[in-house]
Amino acid sequence: MNVGFLGLGTMGKPMAMNLLKAGYRLQVWNRSQDPVAALRAAGAQAAASAREAAENADILISMLADDAATRIAVLDGGVLDALKPGAIHINMATVSVTFADECERLHREKGIGYIAAPVLGRVNVAEAGQLNILAAGAPVDLARVQALFDVLGQKTWRIGERPSQANAVKLAVNFMIGSAIGTMAEAATLARGFGVAKADFIDLVTSTAFAMPVYKGYGGAMAAERFEPAGFKLSLGAKDIKLALEAAETVNVPLPLASVLRDNHLDALAHGEGHLDWAAVSRVAGRRAAQES
């Protein structure tokens, strides 16, 4: 099976490496060349363009930053013309539901399968091949690519037959993660106002009532003020909260908490913190309480 892979960023690079280790023939493309060199050294073929990576591919995987990056590389880059009829494109990025619907339609017109398969897990989870994969698309297409998902993740959650369903679920989950970060930040700021160290409070809650990966992972970063290198950039979290609100509007679902989170993220972006880890949005609560500059 020939596999093309677009996007070798924080998540895409270890995912592509795992496919190589599993014996797949891989042709890779990335806008910057450093990760391409690393994949080439591991046995992948380097493509000069996204279109070239798609040529002769039975399966094409893309893991790009957002709607715009995917549109430029895939739709505007001639990828759909390069893929042969019957090939399958797996979009593993977190994109908007409206863009997912557009992609499904355009792929169908070309006779190409389209699967949305955003993932849950940070870079260390991707490296270990232990991602949770949220997949939606035609059942026959999902069956064809399951072996690849088994390399990349610990479990594939089949969400439905419409690709946008997987994107809606991913946005809903990321809304919950953002809410957890925001709640923990405000709670720690409250405790700090009464002279309780932030690290002590976070240690307490993540060892008792909230002893869960999201709280432990982001809470640990908050307690240690460890926001670099970013496992997941704050700017991407802001994008996902925005997309969750947009998705909710299309089905008339009010998300009042998401509106508050959006404003918190705008505050962080205005302070130049978009490049930091998502946990850095916790600084917003501290600034409002005059505990941080």
Stockholm file with secondary structure:
# STOCKHOLM 1.0

chainA/1-293         MNVGFLGLGTMGKPMAMNLLKAGYRLQVWNRSQDPVAALRAAGAQAAASAREAAENADILISMLADDAATRIAVLDGGVLDALKPGAIHINMATVSVTFADECERLHREKGIGYIAAPVLGRVNVAEAGQLNILAAGAPVDLARVQALFDVLGQKTWRIGERPSQANAVKLAVNFMIGSAIGTMAEAATLARGFGVAKADFIDLVTSTAFAMPVYKGYGGAMAAERFEPAGFKLSLGAKDIKLALEAAETVNVPLPLASVLRDNHLDALAHGEGHLDWAAVSRVAGRRAAQES
#=GR chainA/1-293 SS CEEEEECCSTTHHHHHHHHHHTTCEEEEECSSSHHHHHHHHTTCEECSSHHHHHTTCSEEEECCSSHHHHIIIIITTTHHHHSCTTCEEEECSCCCHHHHHHHHHHHHHTTCEEEECCEECCHHHHHTTCEEEEEESCHHHHHHHHHHHHHHEEEEEEEESSHHHHHHHHHHHHHHHHHHHHHHHHHHHHHHHTTCCHHHHHHHHHHTTTCSHHHHHHHHHHHHTCCCSCSSBHHHHHHHHHHHHHHHHHTTCCCHHHHHHHHHHHHHHHTTCTTSBGGGGGHHHHHHTTSCC
#=GC SS_cons         CEEEEECCSTTHHHHHHHHHHTTCEEEEECSSSHHHHHHHHTTCEECSSHHHHHTTCSEEEECCSSHHHHIIIIITTTHHHHSCTTCEEEECSCCCHHHHHHHHHHHHHTTCEEEECCEECCHHHHHTTCEEEEEESCHHHHHHHHHHHHHHEEEEEEEESSHHHHHHHHHHHHHHHHHHHHHHHHHHHHHHHTTCCHHHHHHHHHHTTTCSHHHHHHHHHHHHTCCCSCSSBHHHHHHHHHHHHHHHHHTTCCCHHHHHHHHHHHHHHHTTCTTSBGGGGGHHHHHHTTSCC
//
